[in-house]
Amino acid sequence: MNIFDHYRQRYEAAKDEEFTLQEFLTTCRQDRSAYANAAERLLMAIGEPVMVDTAQEPRLSRLFSNRVIARYPAFEEFYGMEDAIEQIVSYLKHAAQGLEEKKQILYLLGPVGGGKSSLAERLKSLMQLVPIYVLSANGERSPVNDHPFCLFNPQEDAQILEKEYGIPRRYLGTIMSPWAAKRLHEFGGDITKFRVVKVWPSILQQIAIAKTEPGDENNQDISALVGKVDIRKLEHYAQNDPDAYGYSGALCRANQGIMEFVEMFKA
């Protein structure tokens, strides 16, 4: 295979795929990654560690006091950062289980040149390896990456979904965005009119991956995080219409994925 065929094959593999809601639920029965949260998908991308007994290597034994350490192939270029990487993986494991960490922010703290940005870039790169599933309506994908489960009520629908498709109750409870709520109302409550799109997260296209930096301290705007009303759309929609809002904020784009907030406490 030459480089052109290889590039074309990779491009075709990364294209969006569209399903009906019924097809998506059937997929959930066989593929847990279809409804995995961001932490779980990141763990899938990181993979299993290689356990190293440092007592067997004189150089490593002095650095790690003869401990058995875990080395992850996904972070093989990060020399001497095994402890920090293990802390990140531990955080992700607890978040994936739905524990308190799922509500917490992973904050990387260290000196200049300590590898914080490199770790963040690697995590964003790994997030691209596992696809996400996003609601679509009338050929338009949700601007905030709504997961299809946002359509279901945990109290009313959890038992049926668990019985028919094996979906654990804890994965329900995602809040529906104003965009999805408007479409649901337009469809008269018929959720079969929604489509589900399989999308690959992308750093370049800012799909489920975003980065934000502090602006001028005298002129900071929260719209960098949450978006703002799009003035150009006010000609066609009322100001309180969900379609008049520009979901361009980093938190909107990074839903179901990862957001890097550079120098957070300076913002």
RAFEN-V945622 format. One record per residue. N is the residue number from 0. RES is the residue in one small letter. SS is DSSP state (2 for helix, 1 for strand, 0 for the rest). OMEGA is omega in whole degrees, 0 to 359 (none if undefined). D_LAST is the distance of its C-alpha to the last C-alpha in whole Angstrom. Layout:
BEGIN
n: (N N)
res: (RES RES)
ss: (SS SS)
omega: (OMEGA OMEGA)
d_last: (D_LAST D_LAST)
END
This chain:
BEGIN
n: (0 1 2 3 4 5 6 7 8 9 10 11 12 13 14 15 16 17 18 19 20 21 22 23 24 25 26 27 28 29 30 31 32 33 34 35 36 37 38 39 40 41 42 43 44 45 46 47 48 49 50 51 52 53 54 55 56 57 58 59 60 61 62 63 64 65 66 67 68 69 70 71 72 73 74 75 76 77 78 79 80 81 82 83 84 85 86 87 88 89 90 91 92 93 94 95 96 97 98 99 100 101 102 103 104 105 106 107 108 109 110 111 112 113 114 115 116 117 118 119 120 121 122 123 124 125 126 127 128 129 130 131 132 133 134 135 136 137 138 139 140 141 142 143 144 145 146 147 148 149 150 151 152 153 154 155 156 157 158 159 160 161 162 163 164 165 166 167 168 169 170 171 172 173 174 175 176 177 178 179 180 181 182 183 184 185 186 187 188 189 190 191 192 193 194 195 196 197 198 199 200 201 202 203 204 205 206 207 208 209 210 211 212 213 214 215 216 217 218 219 220 221 222 223 224 225 226 227 228 229 230 231 232 233 234 235 236 237 238 239 240 241 242 243 244 245 246 247 248 249 250 251 252 253 254 255 256 257 258 259 260 261 262 263 264 265 266)
res: (m n i f d h y r q r y e a a k d e e f t l q e f l t t c r q d r s a y a n a a e r l l m a i g e p v m v d t a q e p r l s r l f s n r v i a r y p a f e e f y g m e d a i e q i v s y l k h a a q g l e e k k q i l y l l g p v g g g k s s l a e r l k s l m q l v p i y v l s a n g e r s p v n d h p f c l f n p q e d a q i l e k e y g i p r r y l g t i m s p w a a k r l h e f g g d i t k f r v v k v w p s i l q q i a i a k t e p g d e n n q d i s a l v g k v d i r k l e h y a q n d p d a y g y s g a l c r a n q g i m e f v e m f k a)
ss: (0 0 2 2 2 2 2 2 2 2 2 2 2 0 0 0 1 1 1 1 2 2 2 2 2 2 2 2 2 2 0 2 2 2 0 0 0 2 2 2 2 2 2 2 2 2 0 0 1 1 1 1 1 2 2 2 0 2 2 2 2 2 2 2 0 0 0 1 1 1 1 1 2 2 2 0 0 0 0 0 0 2 2 2 2 2 2 2 2 2 2 2 2 2 2 2 0 0 0 2 2 2 2 0 0 0 0 0 0 0 0 0 0 0 0 2 2 2 2 2 2 2 2 2 2 2 2 0 0 0 0 1 1 1 1 1 1 0 0 1 1 0 0 0 0 0 0 2 2 2 2 0 0 2 2 2 2 2 2 2 2 2 2 2 2 0 0 0 2 2 2 0 0 0 0 0 0 2 2 2 2 2 2 2 2 2 0 0 0 0 2 2 2 0 1 1 1 1 1 0 0 1 0 0 0 0 1 0 1 1 1 1 1 0 0 0 0 0 0 0 0 0 2 2 2 2 0 1 1 0 2 2 2 2 2 0 0 0 0 0 0 2 2 2 1 1 0 0 0 2 2 2 2 0 0 0 0 1 1 1 1 1 0 2 2 2 0)
omega: (179 186 182 177 180 180 180 180 179 179 180 182 183 180 178 174 182 179 167 179 178 179 178 180 176 177 180 181 183 188 182 182 180 179 178 177 186 181 179 181 178 177 177 181 181 178 183 181 170 182 183 176 185 178 181 181 185 182 181 182 179 181 188 174 176 180 170 184 178 176 183 179 180 181 187 181 183 185 176 182 184 182 180 180 178 176 178 180 178 177 181 179 180 178 180 180 179 180 186 182 181 179 186 179 175 185 180 184 180 182 176 180 183 177 182 182 179 177 180 179 179 178 178 179 179 180 181 189 182 184 175 179 189 177 176 178 179 178 181 179 180 181 179 176 177 174 181 182 179 180 188 178 183 182 186 191 188 183 180 181 180 182 186 186 178 181 180 183 187 180 177 179 175 182 179 179 175 178 181 180 179 180 179 178 179 180 180 179 180 185 178 179 174 171 178 182 174 187 175 176 184 175 184 182 181 175 180 177 182 179 177 182 179 178 177 185 178 185 181 186 181 180 176 180 189 182 181 178 179 184 182 182 182 176 185 184 173 185 180 178 180 181 177 183 176 183 185 181 183 179 177 183 186 178 186 182 186 177 175 179 184 178 188 185 173 183 none)
d_last: (49 48 44 44 45 43 40 42 42 38 37 40 38 35 36 35 38 38 40 42 40 43 43 40 41 44 41 40 43 43 40 37 34 35 33 31 27 25 25 29 29 27 29 32 31 30 34 36 36 39 40 40 43 42 45 47 45 45 42 40 42 40 37 37 40 42 40 40 36 35 34 33 34 31 29 32 31 28 31 31 28 30 29 25 26 28 26 24 27 28 24 25 29 28 26 28 31 29 28 25 23 23 21 18 16 17 14 16 16 18 19 18 21 21 21 18 17 21 21 18 20 23 22 21 25 26 25 27 30 31 31 30 32 30 32 33 35 38 37 33 30 28 25 23 25 27 29 33 33 31 34 36 36 36 39 41 41 40 43 45 42 42 46 46 44 43 39 38 37 33 32 33 30 28 27 28 26 27 28 30 32 33 35 36 37 39 41 42 41 42 40 42 41 38 38 36 34 34 31 30 26 25 22 24 24 21 23 22 19 16 13 10 7 4 7 8 7 10 10 7 9 10 12 11 11 14 16 18 22 23 25 28 29 30 33 34 32 31 28 28 29 27 28 27 23 21 20 18 15 14 15 18 19 18 20 23 21 18 15 13 9 9 7 6 5 4 0)
END
